[in-house]
């Protein structure tokens, strides 16, 4: 079997607009990989099988869609090793799906070209195309329009996942956002994000990015403020939550903050990865 790491992501900013005709929301977001990774393996097989994570649906769907796009039967054996927490706003399922596509596509007699593979990825989930190529990106539309970014990478990330309280579904978070009229002024907030992003030169410049529009609808955990009080120069909810992150200049400060949150949260200290 060939293997790839499937890195989680954080949203360094997320601006959400109105619902489109297709029922999806217009978004603008800055996505950065971090070195909390699942592992995905794929090998040729007589039929499709996915092992290692019994709750998987997205890797199986990705391989089925790839086979359909190539006009062949899905004949792969995939194995997933999970480390990224589930349904946390960290993109673990999307990362796994993208890794499966990248491993399985070269095994086809006629691999799909990059543009077609991206189309397949977009049909699986809004975040999946992001994980096909390295580097941080600005994602627009529903996440399918990607622009590569040159962002500083010399900082540390504390991830904190609340131990108590269940995660609302992403659909419920967006419904709460809509119910409060959150999409109003989308154009101005999008412009503010792009202006702040253009000024990012050093890690501390991330502090000027606007906060995640979904944070309030996701129940913005107290952990965000805890991280700021522990010295993070930016802290926010990632995606639709409930995971939060704090950005730190120094590793020892990040470790100290993570230790201080181990009662209310599971914590990880990680670095950005390209």
Secondary structure, DSSP 8 states (H G I E B T S, - for coil): -EEEEEEEEEEEEEEEEEE-TTS-EEEEEEEEEEEEEEEEEEEE-SS-EEES-TT--HHHHHHHHHHHHHTS---EEEEEE--S-TTSSS-HHHHHHHHHHHHHHTTSTT---HHHHHHHHHHH-TTGGGGGS-S-EEEEETTTEEEE-------EEEEEEESSS----HHHHHHHHHHTTTTTTHHHHHHHHHHHHHT--SGGGGGGS---TTTTTTT--THHHHHHHTT-SEEEE-TTSS-EEEEESSHHHHHHHHHHTTTTEEEEEEEB--
